[in-house]
């Protein structure tokens, strides 16, 4: 896809200006491949700095190192190792892969999704408008909402971008907003003032300094508007509209000095600023990041890690909330519906409490660097009065969710939370298949294949017989048994939780629930025992790492990413990695710091 294709429905004059100012040679790719693996550079390899955006980027990978929990060093450009000598329960001693060729791959050009767009215009213009709420749905059927492989700009969406740009630009030149944008007197300073406005605003809108040609084009646009009779303010508004419809604003391109070279090199400083910002803020870089990029202080691992620490402590950071809600599937709690005659206690208030429990719980793991396996076995959660009643727990007082120690044999960890249990149910009943498939795909990274074409779907309302009998029906069909013997066993362990996560001892047919199951040679009875089994599974830490890497890169992880996944998931001297360990290693990893072209 050519960047120009996204602008076909825009006015001709604006499309021409946007394309003229693009100056981008990055790749737009709608697939999930990164091209053939090129030669992997060795440790400490340096790559030459590339001329980019009118400035010279810092040298490539370099030889910088930094200390990371569970890792001996941060690799320069290739074959870094992680000590990973800690034991993962149930997995024996683990070490991360350090041999064989490594290819950090490349990050595809990503479109700002609805949430990122709203956050970006908020920080760029100070607006309270949220145009993204009117945009076409960009939540994918799988993966994360920033997955470049599933993004597409239709003519309808391009028209919505134009409407948003017009409204935002009009607001930008009124009231207090005008003083932030127009910082000089256009009537007196003329082109000098116009150039100052274009250069300053453009650097923020494009998230990097403008080239000389880009400045010239935008000044020409303002001059054309003045010639057509526009006032100075309207001329500025016209330029702002053009910026907001430019592919450089709407997408996140990364330039290549040699677009066909497969030699990995460190990304430019402004591109690193955007990678960090959209990972942690889901918005444009703040001034600290812009200043660090301008000073060349985002090339060394220690610099990147310092920014990570700063940004995670910023109230604006949304990583924990957005990643966990999408990974676990809790975002759908915002729109999920249940049959009120079957689940009369499910309300928007309860749904909001469910989501707050999940995101606050995960945020604690990021802030406190708690072990990844305890996501499933923790003896605490974040409960409010609504959830306490729902769970049958003692009152926790008024206000929002509070960290609460759990003494209940029924609760502890993600599998026993009402939110995940609700989003893996149907409107009228539980689904052992959906719950089992959710555990397989999100915690073991074992995606079940689609069902055979000749197998009719199970009913989503009432089911005759017990869920255990349904399991036996699946086993009886040879085409179904391979997957269902795993999914159904996992799902059966959660049958004591009804469709909205409330505890029960009998199913909807009044039959006593048998929550026994097995995974491989491990047996379990109920959600807590299942949680312990999955927590001890050696696939858990790599799977969480793989999900986090995919979220950070905006693409589905590839086979070439597996050595890096091993680095992220490596154990520490005290056991499994902490959740923050994984995130810290990720931002210091080659896939996050490096890129290369495509043939």
C-alpha angles and dihedrals in degrees: 000000000000117000089235091064090070090062101050094113096048123099111282095240092052095045090051093051093045093051093044091054095044099085089174129148098174122123128261109200127174095189130079099242128098098204127256116331111258128208114299116234118228130243115301095009113158125212124202120261114259124223105244136172092348093306134086114252119223119264118286130259097333124180102279118142135190137181116261124179108262094008130095093212145341107260118240101217111332139345104043118154137217121213093219094169096145119110120246110212110258092006105075121220114345131201127181119242111264103162132078130044119318128205119183089200122204138280114242122230106274129205118224104254121217096274094044090048093053093046091047097051089045091057095037099047106015089239127155091205116116106199090165089075088069096045123104115276108276099177107120126228088237138008121025130319092249094057105132091204091069100041123106133163111219124194088255091055091047088055090051089052089054093050091048092049092051093050094044094046092049090053092046094066096048133085119331091349091066093061091055093051104034105048099165139042110271091190092059106027097037114175092008090059092042091052091050091052094046094046095047099041093038094055089057096042093048091038090229136054116291120245120242090254092053092051090049092050094051092047088051089052091053091047091051090051091051091049089053089056102267120147119241091260092049089050089055090047089053091054092048090051089052092049091051092052096044116113087231089064098037093046134039104232122183116204128225126207086209109021092192097049117110093196108116118235136173114270119248120271096252091046090052089050089055093045090055095041098050090044095052106021102023084223143082120298117280122233093269090058092045090051092048091050092049090050093049092244100134099070101079120072091234090057092051092047091050089055091048091055092047095047096047088056091052114100086224091067111112101172096109094047098044099040096045094044091053097039094050093035095240093133087081088065085082090068108016117127132199132193102266092210090060100035107024092161094064108103136157087257092056091046091053090050090051092054093045090053092054099044095043090048093052092044089058089057091052095046097042097034092232117183114276093232090060089067082084101035107034116139092216139060141170110267135175129189092272094054093042089059092044092051096041091242129142116278115274099196131253129308130050129330116311131197104261132183111234119222094167119112087215100059138055131110135009097300092062097046116111094229099062090039091053096049090051093054136080124244093265106024149007123277118215088188095055092044093048093047090049091056092046095050102036102037105024098028090228105135113201113232118244115274119264115275094244096056114096116221119256116253114267096212123049124001126204113227130011124307087248088060090051088054089054090050090055092050090052092062109074092206091056104035098080095063102025095054086066101034096045094048090053093045093048090062089064097048092105086073115073126219093288096038101262117143119255138166099203130046127236090278092055094250119140111257119245105199097179119129144147140220113199104316094335117102128198142175116211136346099299094053091044089052091054092051094051091043088059094046112112089221094065102078094043090048094052088046091050092051092049092048091051091050092049095048097039093231140087109270114255133213088260089062094061097092088055091047087056090054092050094048098045115130123245129227089272098047136272118017120267119245090246089049088060093048092046093050090047096058089046094048127106095244090057096041102036143049142170139197131264129241 
